[in-house]
Every structure is written in structure tokens, then in C-alpha cells.
């Protein structure tokens, strides 16, 4: 199976007069993801504490949910796909001015999503433009290379755009708007991306690492379990959009949790504990299993503590997978050994603690809920600050091996 982001594609680009940051898509977008993650959460904590007022057409909570998806997660998705597609197709990566323009469009969308501007149709148009522009940049090399299997990612980007449109229509007070359905759709699409990409990179990276150190442990090849996990995930997404509180959605979540759990066990994450770049990937996927299990418990058994399943999915699964993939890909694509820098290795543990506290916050004995949220937010902020401290110099400097990219 072809695995993404394992080696840089052949570089066919002319030298650019722009900074190194715009040599390859992972550079600006991984940096923006790393910077936006702590910034968004710090602002949210200040809003909760009454230290910052966010007045405008939408609530601070709506802004927070939107920006964690279309700010933080979308930047990571863009960085990944702009780096993976050249590897899949053997074509030149988007770089220079076109890449800088795409970055500017993402930044403009973040301004356009502030509550003070969210009620403007012009702001909505600016924010909605980023994902289609990203899709267009990816579509040309995929179609030219005939990589039809990976064109599915374009459909997922289109669904994210539909979700954003549903949100922005409600913010504008126009017919057809449904922010809850839009948020559920986009969350589900990101879950689907994690499931698909995780199924490609986790077993491949684990198999290669074990082989390199002479470990003969068998990492399972793709099989019916993988197909079932992806099909059930797609069903979960549909259920979340059409009938999110239905009993059927609970049973789908339970079935998906079991399928993903079996899938993850077959990838032998227990043999990766000595390698932070590997165990963090397995930990991120384990959060997906836990989140779906909690969702099933919430919908089927009305378990109060399980209501935090959404943060198990986002603060646990999405964030851990994003941090792990960015850390590994940035090293490989800048000609550096695949060894986690010390601060980033610590960041994986700190982020795990943040997610655990956030999910357990309603049930922690003797600790006020708001204090638990603050503790989780501060740990989250520290985790991504550690990543930025390690990786900003890597992303802003030329490759260590002197090659272009």
C-alpha cells in the first residue's frame, strides 16, 4: 500500500525569491496549525474567565467551535495534503507565490470569522473560499497523474465546504442555514480523514520501524476489518448529521468503536513505546476508539460522564494525530532523522494529559469544572508551545541536507 509523506517528491520547481517558509505546503500550514492551537484556546479561556469580550453576530462558543475546525484543523489538513499529494503523484509541490496566496486566504478567513465580522456576507465569502482553493491546487496534479484513489480527499474537502456553508448561512440568518448540522458534518469529515490516513500510515510506519530494529512482530495488512471500520465511520457521519441523538446513532458509534479497536490492535502499537513519533500516532487513534465508545455510552445508556465524547474525539483524537503527523512529516521533509526532539516528545504526554482532564472534567472529584477546563487548556497550550519551540526553526530554515524543498 502506498503511504503518504514517507519521502519528499522529486522537486521540479524553480527557485523562489520568497522565504523558505513558502518552499513547501507543510512549512507555513504546520506552523500556522501549531500557532493557532494555543492562541485559540488561550482566547477561549480568557472569554470564559470574563477577561475578554467577543461581541458580534455570533456567540463566542460558536466562534470557538468554528475556528478549532476551520482554523486549527483545516491548517493541519492543508499542510498534510499539500505535502502528500506531490509524494503520491511525483509532481512539483505548490510553492512560492501561489502557496503564499493560499496562506493569505487562510489568514483572511480567520479574520472574517471573528464575531465582529461574522454577520457579513463578504466575510462569509472570504472564509468559504479557502477549502475550494485548496481543493483546486490538489485536483490538478491528482487528475493529471490519474490518482483516482486519492481523489476521495477532494470530495471530503467539498463536504467540509458544505459544512462551513451551513454554518455561515445560519450566522447570516439566511434560509438553509444549520450550524449544528454543519459542525457535525465537518467533525465527521475530519474523523473520516483520520480513519483513512491512519489506516495508511500507522501500520506502514510501525512495520518499517519494527523491521529496522529486527523485531519480527507481524503488523496486519489491510483486510475486511479495515473496510468495515471505514464503512461504519461513514455511517456514523451520516447519522450525526441526520439524527445525532437517535438510538441508531449510538449503535453505529458502538459498532464503529469495536471495529476501530480491532483495527488498532492489529497494528501492534504495544511494540512502539520506545518511539514517541510512533506511539503518539497509536495514542491518537486510540482516542478515536475511546470517543466512539463514550458516544455510544452517552446515547445508549445516558451515561453523564460520557457526554464529553466530543472532546475525546477532538482534543484527544484529532489533536494528537495532528501533532504526531506534523512532527514526523516536518522532520522527514526537511532532511532530518525521524527522531522526536525532546520538547516535542514531552508535548505528546502533555497533550494526552490535557485531553484526559478535559474529558474527565465533569466528573473530577473536588475540582470545580471551570478550574478543570482551565487546567486542560493550559496543558494544551503548553503542548503546542513545545511543538512550536522545536519546529519553528525547522520550518523556517532550509532543509538540513541541502536539497530544495
BAFILUM-335663 format. One line per 8 residues: for each residue x, y negated, z negated of C-alpha. Coordinates in steps of 0.02 Angstrom, whole numbers, m for minus. Example, Ala and Ser with C-alpha at 12.3 -4.5 7.8 and 13.67 -1.06 7.14 Angstrom:
2
615,225,m390 ~ 684,53,m357
END
This chain:
405
0,0,0 ~ 64,m172,44 ~ 94,m275,m113 ~ 90,m465,m116 ~ 229,m578,m174 ~ 366,m448,m181 ~ 491,m536,m68 ~ 497,m702,22
436,m704,201 ~ 556,m748,340 ~ 572,m936,335 ~ 535,m1012,505 ~ 513,m1193,451 ~ 615,m1346,494 ~ 699,m1435,351 ~ 582,m1560,268
627,m1733,207 ~ 506,m1711,63 ~ 564,m1649,m108 ~ 598,m1465,m140 ~ 430,m1460,m229 ~ 344,m1454,m58 ~ 451,m1316,17 ~ 327,m1179,m28
148,m1171,m93 ~ 189,m1088,m259 ~ 302,m1233,m310 ~ 176,m1376,m329 ~ 24,m1271,m369 ~ 104,m1163,m503 ~ 173,m1321,m582 ~ 1,m1404,m574
m80,m1250,m650 ~ 49,m1249,m789 ~ 24,m1434,m824 ~ m165,m1438,m808 ~ m195,m1291,m925 ~ m132,m1379,m1083 ~ m191,m1552,m1029 ~ m370,m1496,m1000
m378,m1405,m1166 ~ m299,m1547,m1265 ~ m425,m1670,m1193 ~ m566,m1549,m1234 ~ m505,m1531,m1414 ~ m498,m1720,m1431 ~ m675,m1733,m1365 ~ m735,m1603,m1490
m648,m1696,m1630 ~ m731,m1860,m1579 ~ m564,m1941,m1536 ~ m602,m1960,m1350 ~ m767,m2012,m1274 ~ m812,m1950,m1100 ~ m964,m2045,m1040 ~ m1037,m2019,m869
m1159,m1922,m762 ~ m1114,m1751,m836 ~ m1078,m1688,m1010 ~ m901,m1658,m1071 ~ m944,m1473,m1086 ~ m994,m1466,m902 ~ m833,m1555,m855 ~ m730,m1434,m961
m807,m1279,m881 ~ m789,m1351,m706 ~ m608,m1403,m725 ~ m548,m1240,m802 ~ m611,m1156,m643 ~ m582,m1285,m506 ~ m431,m1369,m586 ~ m326,m1239,m676
m384,m1075,m595 ~ m401,m1147,m420 ~ m223,m1216,m426 ~ m157,m1044,m475 ~ m259,m960,m339 ~ m194,m1084,m210 ~ m14,m1057,m263 ~ m34,m868,m255
m120,m861,m85 ~ m6,m991,m3 ~ 139,m880,m55 ~ 62,m709,m25 ~ m7,m743,150 ~ 166,m781,226 ~ 229,m618,148 ~ 80,m522,217
94,m597,392 ~ 281,m629,412 ~ 242,m808,464 ~ 301,m977,406 ~ 227,m1043,245 ~ 134,m1207,232 ~ 262,m1338,181 ~ 310,m1519,194
177,m1649,231 ~ 32,m1527,258 ~ 67,m1448,89 ~ 85,m1620,9 ~ m84,m1669,83 ~ m164,m1514,9 ~ m90,m1555,m161 ~ m156,m1734,m146
m329,m1665,m107 ~ m325,m1556,m264 ~ m272,m1706,m369 ~ m408,m1815,m292 ~ m535,m1681,m337 ~ m483,m1688,m519 ~ m514,m1875,m524 ~ m678,m1852,m430
m735,m1726,m561 ~ m716,m1841,m711 ~ m886,m1876,m791 ~ m871,m2060,m745 ~ m867,m2016,m559 ~ m960,m1850,m555 ~ m1126,m1930,m506 ~ m1057,m1998,m343
m1089,m1910,m177 ~ m920,m1970,m115 ~ m836,m1892,m266 ~ m927,m1729,m234 ~ m868,m1728,m54 ~ m688,m1754,m108 ~ m695,m1614,m236 ~ m783,m1494,m117
m653,m1520,20 ~ m506,m1432,m65 ~ m555,m1249,m52 ~ m610,m1259,131 ~ m445,m1348,172 ~ m351,m1210,81 ~ m451,m1078,174 ~ m411,m1158,342
m225,m1160,302 ~ m234,m974,261 ~ m351,m922,401 ~ m237,m968,546 ~ m91,m852,500 ~ m207,m712,443 ~ m306,m711,604 ~ m153,m729,715
m69,m582,627 ~ m228,m478,630 ~ m227,m452,441 ~ m413,m417,433 ~ m399,m327,266 ~ m340,m486,182 ~ m467,m599,267 ~ m583,m548,123
m494,m681,22 ~ m563,m813,139 ~ m739,m751,101 ~ m701,m765,m85 ~ m641,m944,m62 ~ m801,m981,33 ~ m904,m911,m111 ~ m807,m1022,m233
m852,m1170,m123 ~ m1036,m1119,m128 ~ m1025,m1109,m318 ~ m948,m1283,m326 ~ m1083,m1348,m210 ~ m1219,m1281,m326 ~ m1136,m1369,m472 ~ m1111,m1534,m383
m1290,m1535,m316 ~ m1356,m1521,m494 ~ m1237,m1658,m551 ~ m1308,m1768,m412 ~ m1487,m1724,m459 ~ m1521,m1653,m286 ~ m1632,m1505,m239 ~ m1546,m1336,m235
m1425,m1376,m374 ~ m1394,m1244,m507 ~ m1238,m1271,m612 ~ m1263,m1112,m714 ~ m1276,m1003,m559 ~ m1130,m1094,m478 ~ m1019,m1070,m630 ~ m1068,m886,m642
m1030,m861,m457 ~ m858,m941,m466 ~ m814,m848,m626 ~ m865,m687,m541 ~ m763,m726,m386 ~ m607,m756,m491 ~ m643,m591,m580 ~ m653,m506,m410
m487,m584,m358 ~ m405,m522,m518 ~ m475,m348,m490 ~ m416,m340,m308 ~ m245,m419,m335 ~ m217,m325,m497 ~ m252,m162,m408 ~ m115,m202,m284
23,m271,m392 ~ 8,m182,m560 ~ 34,m4,m500 ~ 164,m56,m370 ~ 268,m162,m488 ~ 255,m32,m626 ~ 302,111,m510 ~ 452,16,m444
513,m33,m618 ~ 498,143,m687 ~ 587,216,m536 ~ 729,90,m554 ~ 764,147,m731 ~ 746,332,m693 ~ 578,355,m776 ~ 480,492,m686
311,445,m760 ~ 179,455,m624 ~ 85,294,m586 ~ m76,343,m499 ~ m104,300,m317 ~ m267,215,m264 ~ m417,330,m270 ~ m604,339,m300
m589,258,m471 ~ m518,101,m391 ~ m656,93,m262 ~ m788,118,m397 ~ m712,m18,m506 ~ m716,m144,m364 ~ m892,m97,m312 ~ m955,m113,m491
m866,m280,m509 ~ m956,m345,m355 ~ m1120,m284,m430 ~ m1080,m373,m593 ~ m1053,m535,m499 ~ m1219,m520,m408 ~ m1307,m479,m571 ~ m1230,m628,m660
m1294,m746,m526 ~ m1468,m674,m503 ~ m1513,m608,m676 ~ m1373,m645,m801 ~ m1470,m598,m959 ~ m1555,m442,m891 ~ m1530,m271,m968 ~ m1470,m208,m800
m1328,m334,m808 ~ m1275,m255,m973 ~ m1271,m80,m899 ~ m1173,m143,m749 ~ m1047,m225,m864 ~ m1029,m65,m965 ~ m1002,41,m809 ~ m876,m85,m742
m783,m89,m908 ~ m766,101,m907 ~ m708,104,m726 ~ m579,m33,m755 ~ m521,52,m915 ~ m489,216,m824 ~ m405,120,m683 ~ m289,29,m803
m243,188,m898 ~ m188,268,m733 ~ m61,128,m709 ~ 36,178,m867 ~ 57,11,m950 ~ 120,104,m1104 ~ 286,126,m1011 ~ 310,m62,m983
326,m130,m1160 ~ 510,m172,m1138 ~ 475,m287,m990 ~ 372,m445,m1028 ~ 342,m478,m843 ~ 257,m308,m832 ~ 167,m286,m997 ~ 90,m458,m980
7,m404,m818 ~ m63,m250,m902 ~ m119,m354,m1052 ~ m211,m474,m936 ~ m302,m330,m853 ~ m343,m254,m1023 ~ m432,m417,m1066 ~ m544,m387,m915
m594,m218,m987 ~ m624,m294,m1158 ~ m726,m438,m1089 ~ m841,m325,m989 ~ m861,m212,m1141 ~ m906,m360,m1251 ~ m1029,m422,m1122 ~ m1115,m251,m1122
m1122,m252,m1312 ~ m1198,m425,m1309 ~ m1331,m389,m1179 ~ m1374,m212,m1233 ~ m1351,m220,m1421 ~ m1369,m406,m1458 ~ m1203,m398,m1549 ~ m1174,m575,m1611
m984,m571,m1604 ~ m988,m506,m1426 ~ m1062,m670,m1363 ~ m881,m729,m1343 ~ m858,m610,m1196 ~ m842,m756,m1076 ~ m688,m822,m1164 ~ m617,m647,m1172
m632,m648,m983 ~ m567,m824,m952 ~ m449,m870,m1094 ~ m393,m688,m1107 ~ m402,m604,m937 ~ m389,m747,m813 ~ m261,m850,m908 ~ m147,m703,m950
m149,m637,m772 ~ m117,m812,m703 ~ 29,m842,m821 ~ 105,m672,m785 ~ 87,m684,m596 ~ 155,m862,m589 ~ 304,m813,m697 ~ 352,m664,m590
317,m741,m420 ~ 413,m901,m456 ~ 568,m802,m504 ~ 561,m689,m353 ~ 530,m829,m229 ~ 670,m938,m295 ~ 802,m801,m283 ~ 814,m766,m469
818,m599,m561 ~ 648,m533,m616 ~ 684,m561,m800 ~ 566,m671,m901 ~ 651,m824,m976 ~ 649,m817,m1165 ~ 520,m954,m1192 ~ 402,m879,m1064
418,m706,m1142 ~ 363,m787,m1305 ~ 223,m877,m1213 ~ 141,m712,m1167 ~ 124,m668,m1351 ~ 66,m843,m1398 ~ m68,m841,m1263 ~ m128,m671,m1321
m145,m739,m1499 ~ m240,m890,m1433 ~ m363,m780,m1340 ~ m389,m665,m1489 ~ m426,m812,m1604 ~ m542,m893,m1477 ~ m642,m732,m1453 ~ m647,m692,m1639
m681,m872,m1693 ~ m866,m849,m1736 ~ m828,m700,m1849 ~ m667,m752,m1936 ~ m697,m748,m2125 ~ m660,m904,m2224 ~ m615,m1007,m2072 ~ m727,m1143,m2001
m773,m1116,m1820 ~ m705,m1285,m1766 ~ m540,m1251,m1853 ~ m526,m1084,m1764 ~ m560,m1169,m1597 ~ m425,m1297,m1635 ~ m300,m1160,m1680 ~ m339,m1064,m1521
m325,m1222,m1417 ~ m159,m1271,m1492 ~ m87,m1097,m1463 ~ m150,m1102,m1283 ~ m67,m1271,m1261 ~ 96,m1206,m1334 ~ 95,m1054,m1219 ~ 82,m1157,m1061
202,m1289,m1128 ~ 331,m1150,m1147 ~ 298,m1095,m969 ~ 321,m1272,m903 ~ 481,m1294,m1003 ~ 555,m1140,m920 ~ 482,m1157,m747 ~ 476,m1343,m706
665,m1342,m672 ~ 646,m1183,m569 ~ 503,m1253,m465 ~ 585,m1422,m439 ~ 757,m1359,m387 ~ 817,m1266,m231 ~ 825,m1077,m229 ~ 964,m1003,m334
1029,m901,m187 ~ 1042,m1050,m70 ~ 909,m987,50 ~ 771,m1104,111 ~ 602,m1097,26
END
